[in-house]
Amino acid sequence: MAIKRIGVLTAGGDAPGMNAAIRGVVRYGLNSKLEVVGILRGWLGLINEELKPLDHHSVSGIINLGGTMLKTARCLEFKTDEGQKQAYQTVKRNLIDGLIVIGGDGSFRAAHQFYKKYNVPCVGIPASIDNDINGIDLTIGLDTAINTAVYALDNIRDTATSMERIFVVEVMGRSSGYIALQVALAGGCEEVIIPEQSFDLNKICHDIVEGNLRGKLSWIIIVAEGAVSAQDIAKNITEMTSLETRAIVLGHIQRGGRPTAFSRILALTLACAAVDCLLAGKADIAVGLEDSRIVEIDLEFATRKKDLPIDKIYRLIKILT
């Protein structure tokens, strides 16, 4: 089937660089003689037929912006047969020949199901600050999120050193501690607590007291949100060591902000590759970067649990502390 008209949507949590990916899809698609339709609010917009044609002007001035001009939403309706049926009817009524889905593992899982059920060609572009796509090295937005957190951490360290305090800093990562590990390593932090590993608070407090006796009067612990509450850890450390401990939750600040050059370049490069895949008749795949090469991976494989070098990174953090 010849591809003439494609749809592009962003789904799940937003990630810095999504706008750059949209821009790449639109301008590369138009250059390839395609019509490009923007689908607002992800899968929900496909169900509700919230569509808008996109041209060069539509994506002007967005390459440096965080968030997504197409908006995004969590969509429980798409998990139902009726919701998927309505989405398919939108595709057929609007003569959409293929979809480019920009998002993380949940978005890719939905795209895989949609293709299997209705044979609508879907190609994924991995954009998620969680780096949760299997088979590739990095997702769009990860580099920006890490840099945002490290910038905040550097400011926190100034106060931690000046006021001789312990800080527990909570970063995003509901089921993955990758951001926490990278931030702890880049920020020279003393400890990191992540969902993938158990932790011994007694040991952490012992190390803090020992360090305090040697004259080490500031301490920063990074906590991934899915592991434990920073507030609880800070409270327990204060009670166990009698040392003043503060908790800071960075939260959604990591999702926003201007994407780094790396996030933008990755987004633009993968956007072009995704359009090429649709033009070549490929479907049910995602494009990504592995060992500095653009690769194509099955969506089902992409949504499997990603094996990250947790132990190796954690060991480096402890050695370099």
Sequence and secondary structure as in RCSB ss.txt:
>XXXX:A:sequence
MAIKRIGVLTAGGDAPGMNAAIRGVVRYGLNSKLEVVGILRGWLGLINEELKPLDHHSVSGIINLGGTMLKTARC
LEFKTDEGQKQAYQTVKRNLIDGLIVIGGDGSFRAAHQFYKKYNVPCVGIPASIDNDINGIDLTIGLDTAINTAV
YALDNIRDTATSMERIFVVEVMGRSSGYIALQVALAGGCEEVIIPEQSFDLNKICHDIVEGNLRGKLSWIIIVAE
GAVSAQDIAKNITEMTSLETRAIVLGHIQRGGRPTAFSRILALTLACAAVDCLLAGKADIAVGLEDSRIVEIDLE
FATRKKDLPIDKIYRLIKILT
>XXXX:A:secstr
    EEEEEE SS  TTHHHHHHHHHHHHHHTT EEEEETTHHHHHHHT EEEE TGGGTT TT SS TT     
GGGGSHHHHHHHHHHHHHTT  EEEEEE HHHHHHHHHHHHHH   EEEEEB TT   TTSSB BTHHHHHHHHH
HHHHHHHHHHHHHT EEEEEE  SS  HHHHHHHHHTT SEEE TTS   HHHHHHHHHHHHHTT   EEEEEET
TT  HHHHHHHHHHHH   EEEEE GGGGT S   HHHHHHHHHHHHHHHHHHHTT  SEEEEEETTEEEEEEHH
HHTS     HHHHHHHHHHH 
